[in-house]
Amino acid sequence: MNYQLGRKNISHKLSQSLLQRLERLGRQLVEEKGRKLVLMEVCGTHTVEYARTGIAGLVGDYIDLRSGPGCPICVTHQNDLDRIFSLARLEDTLIVTFGDLLRVPGSYTTLEQEIARGSRVQICYSPLEAVETAAQNPDTRVVFIAIGFETTAPAIAAAIKLASQQQLTNFWIYPILKRVPPALKALLQHPMGLDGFILPGHVAAVLGRKAFTFMPDFGYPAVVTGFEPLDLLWGLYNLLTLIAEKRQDVGNAYSHVVREEGNKRARLLIEECFAIEPVTRWRGLGLISESGYTLQPLYSHLNACLHFTMEVSAASTDPQCACGLVITGQCTPQQCPLFGRRCTPSTPVGPCMVSPEGACGAHYHYR
Ligand code: SF4
């Protein structure tokens, strides 16, 4: 047997045994509580991976997995989307963005539709590509859409530093970067009937497990979890163990990646380039204090919000779209009246259906 096949076999056997232990514990807890356990997976990648690997279905008899505010595109407010579209309509301006944003509907259009109307939009895989594009096209105004959480912020900080070093005068950042811990705190203010949380492994890799130790103050156990099938099962098993032992603690089931203090270099880079915004708007969660990043005063000349005039449309989201409820765990995608009818991946009404990390898309494709 070759190494890869051997590894696959071991991983398969481990998964089987872990799943059996998880099921025993899960069914025991269901008997005690008289209902299924309701857990929130905060991160959009977890939402997709639990659905794609079939684990959500396998544990569905005893665990109800709810999505949280961890898909960066899904939590982006309609006003921010509209502002990006108005930037795309400016002359001599090139929008550089991650591809996820292309088909996300705002109040009146999408970037894809704007391209069809003649706007210039370039997809990138790294923020550094946007800096390179600006350096190569000095006559074009290049605006990079900085979307994401603490995970993406270090790479964007590196781009800010590079653009500043190169003294580019045709490069700006539209910052819509958000911070996960304040959003979680805001969510936890309201009783949600949840039993525990699967915490985002990527964000914890940057911030450290310690960044989430406030969770027990709100009465919830939580576990930092990775993204491979075994990691996903291990995270659930650890969380159910905490629930069974009635321990309101923050576990780390991703300790091969996540340290207590996180990644110090990445955190320093974030602090060097970004200041914490007093208040930031989120879809579904409203205004949350200190939950977003803007550029430090040293780099404010690169802030597109201070340089361009942008319009916000008076139109709003489809009143029937339940994205705000889906990303706060208050309903499942299937409970939205538009799910699978008017709203599908080819005719998305809300961002949760079209984002690669969106709960509605994940449920439509895999569940
Ligand atoms: S199914 Fe579509 S309309 Fe409904 S919540 Fe999801 S994205 Fe919004």
Residues whose N, C-alpha, C, O or C-beta is under 5 A from the ligand:
A	BS01	SF4	C321 A322 C323 V326 P333 C336 L338 F339 C343 V349 G350 P351 C352 M353 C360
